[in-house]
Amino acid sequence: MSTTNGNGNYAYQPGAEGSPFGNALWANALDSNYAANSAYGASTSDLFARDLQQALFDATPQKYLILKLLFEQPFEQTPSDEYYWREYTSVRNLLTSNAIVVATAASPGNTVSATYTVTAASLNFVTLDMVIGFNDAGNTKGIVTAINTATNQITITSQTSAGLPASAVGDIFIPMSTFRADGQSIFQTYQRLTTLERYNYIQRFLRARRWGRVEQLKMNNLGTTDYYQKDTEELMKQTRFDYFATFFNGTRGEFATTLGEPGKSMGGIFPLMTAAGSASATTTVANLQATLEALAFATDYKAEGGVRFICCVPRLINEISKLYKQALTRYRPDDMTINLEINQLIFGGLKFVLIPCMLLQEPSLFPASFANKIFVLDMETIKPCHMKGLPPFEMGGTLMLEGPNGTREDFKDLYIQGNLGLKFYNPLGSFTIDVQ
């Protein structure tokens, strides 16, 4: 046993015969877990150093390839922290009925007319003498003979000896073609390219670490682990996580700082898809395959051979793999490997690459619902942006006493700042699925 000599030092005295040695008497390092767990009252001593691994282990999820895919493509530069772009499509715009209209009976040898109310937006895509197709059982056609912009109404006249069908709210009229008669002396079908304006903001980011001058020197001189190095690396990693969470789920708008200073926040992939009306669905695992394929065909804006990316947590990647592969996979009794992995889906001329992303189920980055979301993204239409003159990432440190003009602060701030935005061309080419 040991006894104190009054000044805090310990003098060793041999124990009586049969008394325990070893772990019972100061044979454990300070802050030993064993000393706390032992039923025999094991104690600790500063004569022992802890067996501490020098390198800190990174225990964060590693499956975030989508982050790499997003940020390793070249950033576009914007002249300002708010920017606009326009889109157009060569696909025809549909006319949508906005009122109930009863059918008009045919008159043999004559034409009949009916007035249909359409949505205000539909009037931008219709002209006089445009042939209109109906979604009725008779596959009826008519021609526009009058347009009233004040009431959002168009008058459609039938073919000779034909009638006109009824319509309900939400029915679709098809702008089939234009029409011209022989000897006609005027043009009725004037139109111009229709564009859609989209916009977003550049958001600025900042993270910092503060180290006292002596504290930093001690960490470098006496540190038994690579904590200081890992802390610096973590600063960069957390900034990338900030970028990733905002790039996916940032809401375009404005925040005010604690001091009341206003600043812009960027719109991310999911909120911009929601605002643009991108396709979405909620389904069970049993109906996931049918839902995925239906939305894939409905949102196919890619050229032949174009690839989209399916991004979700590994659990949902596994469900997709099982739906397409498990029922058709056969094994022998002596097979030692069961492979249900699918890296790419190809069907109906469409291609999809599966990308697992563990971070979508990280509660410190995303709402809980993101763990059940499947994002199908056209990555070629998603471009990260930064403001011209401001680098996307910028790392630096403040000066200590050795600064050129001197300073009274005896510490150093290590910081990373940056700015980020995105341009999402044609969000309608991407979609989401919520799996229940």
C-alpha positions in Angstrom: 0.0 0.0 0.0 1.0 3.6 -0.2 0.7 6.5 2.2 1.1 10.3 1.7 4.0 12.0 3.4 2.1 15.2 3.9 3.3 17.1 0.9 1.2 15.2 -1.7 3.9 12.7 -2.6 3.4 9.0 -2.2 5.8 6.6 -0.5 5.4 3.0 -1.4 5.1 0.5 1.5 4.9 -3.2 0.8 1.5 -4.7 1.6 0.9 -7.5 4.0 1.1 -11.1 2.9 -1.9 -11.9 0.7 -2.9 -8.2 0.1 -3.6 -7.4 -3.6 -1.1 -5.8 -5.9 -1.5 -4.9 -9.6 -4.6 -3.1 -10.7 -5.8 -2.4 -7.1 -3.0 0.1 -6.3 -2.2 3.0 -8.5 -1.5 0.8 -11.6 -3.9 2.8 -13.9 -3.4 6.1 -15.7 -5.2 9.2 -14.6 -8.9 9.3 -15.8 -8.8 5.5 -16.2 -12.2 4.0 -17.2 -11.2 0.8 -15.4 -10.8 2.7 -12.1 -14.4 3.9 -12.6 -15.7 0.4 -13.6 -13.8 -1.8 -11.1 -15.6 -3.3 -8.2 -12.3 -3.5 -6.2 -11.7 0.2 -5.9 -8.8 0.5 -8.3 -7.1 3.9 -8.2 -5.0 5.9 -10.6 -1.6 7.5 -10.7 0.1 10.2 -12.9 3.1 7.8 -13.1 1.3 6.1 -15.9 0.4 7.7 -19.3 -2.8 6.8 -21.1 -2.4 4.5 -24.1 -4.0 7.1 -26.4 -3.9 6.5 -30.2 -2.2 9.4 -31.8 -4.6 9.7 -34.8 -8.2 10.6 -34.3 -10.6 8.3 -36.1 -13.2 9.9 -38.4 -16.4 8.2 -37.4 -18.7 10.3 -39.6 -20.7 8.7 -42.5 -18.5 8.4 -45.6 -21.2 7.7 -48.3 -21.6 11.2 -49.7 -20.4 10.8 -53.3 -23.2 13.1 -54.4 -21.4 16.0 -52.6 -18.3 15.2 -54.7 -20.4 15.1 -57.9 -22.0 18.4 -57.2 -18.9 20.4 -56.2 -16.2 19.0 -58.4 -17.8 20.3 -61.5 -16.7 23.9 -62.5 -18.5 26.7 -60.7 -20.2 29.3 -62.9 -19.4 32.9 -62.1 -22.1 35.5 -61.6 -21.5 39.3 -61.7 -23.9 39.9 -58.8 -25.2 38.1 -55.7 -28.6 37.9 -57.4 -28.9 36.5 -60.9 -31.6 35.5 -63.4 -31.8 33.1 -66.3 -34.5 32.2 -68.8 -35.7 29.0 -70.2 -37.8 28.0 -73.2 -39.2 24.8 -74.4 -40.1 23.7 -78.0 -42.8 21.5 -76.6 -46.3 22.8 -77.1 -48.1 24.4 -74.2 -51.5 22.9 -73.5 -54.8 24.8 -73.2 -56.6 24.1 -69.9 -60.3 24.4 -69.5 -61.5 26.6 -66.6 -65.3 26.2 -66.8 -68.0 23.7 -67.5 -69.4 23.8 -71.0 -72.2 21.5 -72.3 -71.8 19.7 -75.6 -73.0 21.3 -78.8 -74.9 19.0 -81.2 -74.0 18.7 -84.8 -75.9 20.4 -87.6 -75.7 18.4 -90.9 -74.2 20.5 -93.7 -73.3 23.3 -91.2 -70.7 24.2 -88.6 -71.5 24.9 -84.9 -69.6 27.1 -82.4 -69.2 27.0 -78.6 -67.4 29.3 -76.2 -64.9 27.7 -73.9 -63.3 29.4 -70.9 -59.6 28.6 -70.4 -57.0 29.6 -67.8 -55.4 33.0 -68.3 -52.0 31.5 -69.0 -53.5 29.4 -71.8 -54.3 32.5 -73.8 -50.6 33.0 -74.4 -50.5 29.8 -76.5 -53.5 30.2 -78.8 -54.2 32.2 -81.9 -57.0 32.6 -84.4 -57.3 29.8 -87.0 -55.6 27.3 -84.7 -56.9 23.8 -85.0 -57.8 22.4 -81.5 -58.1 18.8 -80.6 -60.4 17.5 -77.8 -59.8 14.6 -75.5 -63.2 13.2 -76.0 -64.3 9.7 -77.2 -64.9 11.0 -80.7 -61.5 12.6 -81.1 -63.2 15.8 -82.2 -61.4 18.7 -83.8 -62.4 22.4 -84.0 -60.9 25.7 -85.1 -60.5 28.9 -83.0 -62.6 31.7 -84.5 -62.6 34.3 -81.7 -60.5 35.1 -78.6 -61.8 37.3 -75.7 -58.8 38.3 -73.5 -61.0 40.1 -71.1 -62.9 36.9 -70.1 -60.3 34.3 -71.0 -62.6 32.7 -73.5 -62.1 31.3 -76.9 -64.7 30.5 -79.5 -64.2 27.2 -81.3 -66.1 26.3 -84.5 -66.6 22.7 -85.5 -65.9 21.0 -88.8 -68.8 20.9 -91.2 -71.5 18.5 -90.0 -69.7 17.9 -86.7 -70.6 18.8 -83.2 -68.4 20.0 -80.3 -67.9 18.1 -77.0 -68.5 19.2 -73.4 -65.7 20.3 -71.1 -65.1 20.3 -67.4 -62.7 22.3 -65.3 -59.2 21.0 -65.9 -59.8 19.4 -69.2 -57.0 19.7 -71.8 -57.4 21.1 -75.3 -54.7 20.2 -77.8 -53.2 23.0 -80.0 -52.8 20.7 -82.9 -51.8 22.9 -85.8 -52.4 26.2 -87.7 -54.7 26.4 -90.7 -54.8 28.5 -93.9 -57.3 28.6 -96.7 -56.5 29.1 -100.3 -56.5 32.8 -101.3 -56.3 34.0 -97.7 -55.0 37.5 -97.6 -54.0 37.9 -93.9 -51.9 36.1 -91.3 -53.7 35.1 -88.1 -51.2 32.9 -86.3 -48.6 35.3 -85.0 -46.6 33.9 -82.1 -43.1 34.4 -80.6 -40.9 32.3 -78.4 -42.2 32.1 -74.9 -39.6 32.1 -72.1 -39.7 31.5 -68.4 -37.6 33.6 -66.0 -36.0 31.9 -63.0 -33.7 33.5 -60.4 -31.6 32.7 -57.3 -29.3 34.4 -54.8 -25.7 33.9 -53.8 -25.4 33.0 -50.1 -22.2 33.7 -48.1 -20.9 31.3 -45.4 -18.4 31.6 -42.6 -17.0 29.2 -40.0 -14.1 30.0 -37.6 -11.9 28.5 -34.9 -10.2 30.7 -32.2 -7.0 29.6 -30.4 -5.2 31.5 -27.7 -1.5 32.1 -28.6 -0.1 30.0 -25.8 -2.9 27.4 -26.2 -2.0 26.9 -29.8 1.7 26.6 -29.1 1.0 24.0 -26.3 -1.2 22.0 -28.7 1.6 21.9 -31.2 4.4 21.3 -28.7 2.8 18.9 -26.3 -0.2 17.4 -28.1 -0.2 13.6 -27.9 -2.8 13.4 -30.7 -3.3 15.1 -34.0 -6.2 17.1 -32.6 -5.1 20.5 -33.9 -4.6 19.1 -37.4 -7.9 17.3 -37.3 -9.7 20.3 -36.0 -8.4 22.3 -38.9 -9.6 19.6 -41.3 -12.9 19.5 -39.6 -13.4 23.2 -40.2 -13.2 22.5 -44.0 -15.4 19.4 -43.7 -18.1 21.2 -41.8 -18.1 24.1 -44.3 -18.6 21.5 -47.1 -21.5 20.1 -45.1 -23.0 23.6 -44.8 -22.7 23.9 -48.5 -24.2 20.5 -49.1 -27.2 21.0 -46.8 -27.9 24.4 -48.3 -27.3 23.3 -51.9 -29.9 20.6 -51.4 -32.4 22.3 -49.1 -31.7 26.0 -48.9 -34.7 28.4 -49.1 -34.3 31.5 -51.2 -35.0 34.6 -49.2 -33.4 36.9 -46.6 -32.1 36.6 -43.1 -31.0 39.2 -40.6 -28.0 38.6 -38.4 -27.9 39.1 -34.7 -26.8 42.7 -35.3 -29.6 43.2 -37.7 -27.6 43.1 -40.9 -29.6 41.7 -43.8 -28.2 39.1 -46.2 -29.4 36.8 -49.0 -30.0 33.1 -48.7 -29.9 30.8 -51.7 -32.6 28.5 -53.0 -31.5 24.8 -53.0 -32.4 21.9 -55.2 -35.5 20.6 -53.4 -37.2 24.0 -52.7 -36.5 25.1 -56.3 -38.0 21.9 -57.6 -41.1 22.5 -55.4 -41.5 26.1 -56.5 -41.2 25.1 -60.2 -43.8 22.3 -59.9 -41.4 19.4 -60.5 -43.1 16.0 -60.5 -43.4 14.2 -57.1 -45.2 11.2 -55.7 -45.7 9.3 -52.5 -45.7 5.5 -52.7 -45.1 2.3 -50.8 -42.1 0.0 -51.4 -44.4 -2.4 -53.2 -45.4 0.2 -55.8 -42.0 1.9 -55.9 -40.9 0.4 -59.2 -44.1 1.4 -61.1 -44.0 4.9 -59.6 -40.3 5.4 -60.5 -40.8 4.3 -64.1 -44.0 6.4 -64.5 -42.3 9.6 -63.3 -39.1 8.8 -65.3 -41.0 8.7 -68.5 -43.1 11.7 -67.7 -40.0 13.9 -67.0 -37.8 12.7 -69.9 -36.2 15.8 -71.3 -32.8 14.2 -71.9 -31.4 13.5 -75.4 -30.8 9.9 -76.4 -28.3 8.3 -74.0 -28.7 11.0 -71.4 -28.1 10.0 -67.8 -29.9 11.0 -64.6 -28.9 10.2 -61.0 -30.9 8.5 -58.4 -29.8 9.9 -55.0 -31.1 8.5 -51.7 -30.0 6.8 -48.5 -28.5 3.2 -49.0 -31.6 1.6 -47.5 -33.7 2.9 -50.4 -31.0 2.0 -52.9 -31.3 -1.5 -51.5 -35.0 -1.5 -52.0 -34.7 -0.4 -55.6 -32.1 -3.2 -56.2 -34.3 -5.8 -54.7 -37.3 -4.8 -56.7 -35.4 -5.1 -60.0 -33.1 -8.0 -59.1 -34.1 -10.2 -56.1 -37.0 -12.1 -57.6 -34.9 -13.1 -60.7 -31.7 -13.9 -58.9 -30.9 -17.6 -58.4 -28.2 -19.2 -56.2 -26.8 -22.7 -55.7 -26.6 -24.1 -52.2 -22.8 -23.7 -52.1 -22.8 -20.0 -53.2 -21.1 -17.9 -50.6 -21.9 -14.5 -52.0 -25.4 -12.9 -52.5 -25.1 -9.9 -54.8 -28.2 -7.7 -55.1 -26.3 -4.6 -56.1 -27.4 -2.4 -59.0 -25.3 0.5 -60.1 -27.3 1.6 -63.1 -30.9 1.2 -64.4 -31.6 1.2 -68.1 -35.2 0.9 -69.4 -37.2 2.4 -72.2 -34.2 4.2 -73.6 -33.6 5.9 -70.2 -30.5 5.6 -68.0 -30.1 6.2 -64.3 -27.1 5.9 -62.0 -27.7 5.1 -58.4 -25.8 7.2 -55.8 -26.1 6.3 -52.1 -26.0 9.3 -49.8 -25.9 8.7 -46.0 -26.0 12.4 -45.2 -29.7 12.6 -46.3 -30.6 10.8 -43.1 -28.3 12.9 -40.9 -30.7 14.9 -38.6 -28.2 17.7 -38.1 -28.3 18.4 -41.9 -31.8 17.6 -43.2 -35.4 17.1 -42.0 -36.3 13.6 -41.0 -38.5 13.2 -44.2 -35.3 13.3 -46.4 -34.4 9.9 -45.2 -37.4 8.6 -47.1 -37.0 10.7 -50.2 -35.6 9.6 -53.6 -34.2 12.4 -55.6 -33.9 11.7 -59.3 -31.8 14.6 -60.7 -30.5 15.7 -64.1 -27.1 16.8 -62.9 -26.3 18.5 -66.2 -29.0 21.1 -65.4 -27.7 21.9 -61.9 -24.8 24.3 -61.8 -23.1 25.6 -58.6 -22.3 29.3 -58.8 -20.2 31.9 -57.0 -19.9 35.6 -57.4 -17.1 36.9 -59.6 -14.2 38.2 -57.5 -15.2 36.1 -54.5 -13.7 32.6 -54.5 -16.1 29.7 -53.6 -13.8 28.8 -50.7 -11.4 31.1 -48.9 -9.3 30.1 -45.9 -7.3 32.4 -43.7 -6.3 33.5 -40.2 -6.1 36.8 -38.3 -2.8 38.2 -37.0 -1.5 38.0 -33.5 0.8 40.5 -31.8 3.3 40.3 -34.6 0.8 42.0 -37.0 2.2 44.9 -39.0 0.3 47.5 -37.0 0.1 45.6 -33.7 -3.0 44.4 -32.0 -4.0 43.8 -28.4 -5.7 40.5 -29.0 -3.5 37.6 -28.0 -5.3 35.0 -30.0 -5.7 33.8 -33.6 -8.8 33.2 -35.6 -8.7 30.5 -38.3 -11.6 30.9 -40.7 -13.1 29.6 -43.9 -15.5 31.8 -45.8 -17.2 31.4 -49.1 -20.2 32.0 -51.3 -22.5 29.7 -53.1 -25.5 29.7 -55.3 -27.0 27.5 -58.0 -28.6 27.6 -61.4 -31.2 24.9 -61.9 -32.1 24.8 -65.6 -35.4 23.0 -66.2 -36.3 21.6 -62.8 -39.1 19.7 -64.5 -36.6 17.2 -65.7 -36.0 16.0 -62.1 -38.4 14.5 -59.7 -38.8 13.2 -56.1 -40.5 10.2 -54.6 -41.4 9.8 -50.9 -41.3 6.2 -49.8 -43.6 5.3 -47.0 
